[in-house]
Amino acid sequence: MKRILLIFAHPDDESFSCAGTVAKYIRAGWRVDLVCATRGEAGNCGPYNALSADRLAHIRQKELEKAGTILGISTITFLGYFDGKLQNVNPGNLEDVIFQKMK
């Protein structure tokens, strides 16, 4: 089986950038897995502007899980980095974490 690994910083990046392409490949029989570095706790809140970062992260994680189900994504892995702080991760560390999680 052919596989695709998607890696994004935030929940909803997959939907805005390549959901149609993901759906196309899944319908063609490919397995698609998704790694999301953060839970989106520092993102634009829209109607949720009064929520705590943790509550917003919970909502955004659930939204991504629902989108993943709709698209047919096989697995979603959250790495647990804090949104807005990825630039502070030492070069190579994020890649090492992704490699270890996806073994």
N, C-alpha and C positions, 0 to 999 in steps of 0.2 A: 504494500500500500504506500502510495506517495504521501508525504507529509509536508506541512507548512507550519513554521513556528512564527507567530506574531509577537513582537515585543514593543510595548508602548509604555509611556510614562504615566498616563492617566486613564481612568475609566472614561469611556466614550470616544477616545482617540480612534479606536478600531471602527466604530460606527461612522464617524465623520470622514475617515480617510479611505477605508477600503471595504466596507461591508458588502457592497455589490460583488466585488471580486472574491471575497471570502465565500459568499453564498454560491457563486459560480463553481468554485473549486470543490466545495463540499458536495454539491449536486453531482459533480463529476466523479465522486468517490474518494476524494482526498481526505485525509485526517488533518484537522487544523487545531492546534493548541495555542493558547494565548498566555503570555506573561505580562503582568501589569506591575510596574515598579512601585506605584503608590495607590492609595485608595481615594485620591482626589480631594483630600480634606481642605486644601487651600484654594480650590477652584472658585469660579464664579458661582454664586449661590442662587441667583434668581429668586424664586419665591421662598427660598430657605435661608435668607440672610440673617435671621435671628438664631440659627442653630449653632451649636458648638461644633468644633472641627471634628470631633469623634462621631457625632450624630450625622453630620454631613457625609463623612467617610462611609458610614454604614449604609446610608441611602444610595450613594454613588456605587458602592460595591454591589448592592442588590440590583441596581439598574443594569450594571455590566453583566451580572449573572443572568438576568432576564434576556438581555440582548444576545448573550452567548447561546442561550437555549434556543432562541428564535432563529439565529443563524446556523445552529448546529455545531458550534465549536465543541470539541471533545473535552478539553480541560481548560480551566482558568487558574493560574497561579498568581497570587499576590505576594510580592516580595517584602512589603511592609515598610518601605522607605517613606519618609514624610514628604508630602507634596510641597514643592517649592524649594527643596533642599538637595535635589539630586546633583546639582553643580558642586556640592561640597564632598561628594564621594570621590575618593582617590581613583585616578585612571586605572582601569583594569579590575578594580574590585567588583564593580557591578557585573562585568562580564564573567568573572569567576563565580559569583553567586548564581547567575543564570545557568552557567554550565553545570554547576553542582546540582541545582534543582531539577534540571532536565535530563539528567543521566538515566 
